[in-house]
């Protein structure tokens, strides 16, 4: 049984619409982006050339994390310090853990009430060729999302939210 030309056009449009929605959902799930990154399609996510597993040391890792954090778009008043926490031997990888503490000192409060931490884990593979770069990922304090340099655009707002939540908590506690 033949359908009317109008019904066939409507069916074609509905199919195109459904396919577009499914493609959009698929790309959002396979490559999630924040809404800000979709609004700025020309934005380049910055990264650095990470050292090879063969040449990696704990001190070089700290220096590279500092270099990487300088690629973040941050207001100049933010101050940070990076410290090496520990080295962990796993079956297929050696992990180096670092903590970067961020604060916003001002002339009125040179010692800030709170800080925000960004935890970095640098992995040196034991199974892959030693000439490959180390694997790096980081987490912002009180957030479970794992970010990878070169894949994530760091947001200053993440640090502001951590500091604000700590301030609210401190204000609610009576000493």
Beta strands, then each sheet from edge to edge (+ up, - down):
strand 1: 79-89
strand 2: 93-103
strand 3: 116-125
strand 4: 135-140
sheet 1: 1+ 2- 3+ 4-
end
